[in-house]
Amino acid sequence: MTLPELQKQVLQLPTKERWHLVQSVLASIQQETLSSIPLSPTLETLTDLDP
């Protein structure tokens, strides 16, 4: 299936189902993005901060 075909089918879904699809896709993208960003070792934890 091509992207234009998929878009055409998605646009035929009821609004509630399209919102659910959008949320699922965004969550997937967010998870992939967050897992690809390494944690910075230069960040100090709150307990290491000088009061």
WOHUMO-V92743 format. One record per residue. N is the residue number from 1. RES is the residue in three letters. PHI is phi in degrees with one decimal (999 if undefined). D_FIRST is the distance of its C-alpha to the first C-alpha in Angstrom with 2 decimals. Layout:
{{N | RES | PHI | D_FIRST} {N | RES | PHI | D_FIRST}}
This chain:
{{1 | MET | 999 | 0.00} {2 | THR | -88.6 | 3.79} {3 | LEU | -60.4 | 6.74} {4 | PRO | -59.8 | 8.40} {5 | GLU | -65.2 | 6.28} {6 | LEU | -63.1 | 6.66} {7 | GLN | -59.9 | 10.14} {8 | LYS | -62.0 | 10.98} {9 | GLN | -69.8 | 10.52} {10 | VAL | -62.0 | 12.39} {11 | LEU | -66.6 | 15.06} {12 | GLN | -87.8 | 15.77} {13 | LEU | -72.5 | 16.85} {14 | PRO | -63.7 | 20.59} {15 | THR | -53.3 | 22.03} {16 | LYS | -59.4 | 23.15} {17 | GLU | -70.7 | 19.76} {18 | ARG | -65.4 | 18.31} {19 | TRP | -61.5 | 21.35} {20 | HIS | -61.9 | 20.78} {21 | LEU | -63.8 | 17.23} {22 | VAL | -60.5 | 18.74} {23 | GLN | -61.5 | 21.57} {24 | SER | -65.1 | 19.51} {25 | VAL | -66.0 | 17.50} {26 | LEU | -63.4 | 20.85} {27 | ALA | -62.9 | 22.65} {28 | SER | -63.9 | 20.25} {29 | ILE | -64.2 | 20.71} {30 | GLN | -62.3 | 24.41} {31 | GLN | -63.2 | 24.86} {32 | GLU | -64.0 | 23.28} {33 | THR | -66.8 | 25.40} {34 | LEU | -65.8 | 28.54} {35 | SER | -74.8 | 28.30} {36 | SER | -92.7 | 28.05} {37 | ILE | -95.6 | 31.18} {38 | PRO | -71.5 | 34.32} {39 | LEU | -70.1 | 37.25} {40 | SER | -79.0 | 40.01} {41 | PRO | -73.1 | 43.18} {42 | THR | -86.0 | 45.29} {43 | LEU | -74.8 | 44.72} {44 | GLU | -89.5 | 47.81} {45 | THR | -79.8 | 47.82} {46 | LEU | -60.2 | 49.91} {47 | THR | -72.1 | 52.62} {48 | ASP | -86.7 | 53.10} {49 | LEU | -76.1 | 53.81} {50 | ASP | -80.3 | 57.45} {51 | PRO | -67.8 | 58.70}}
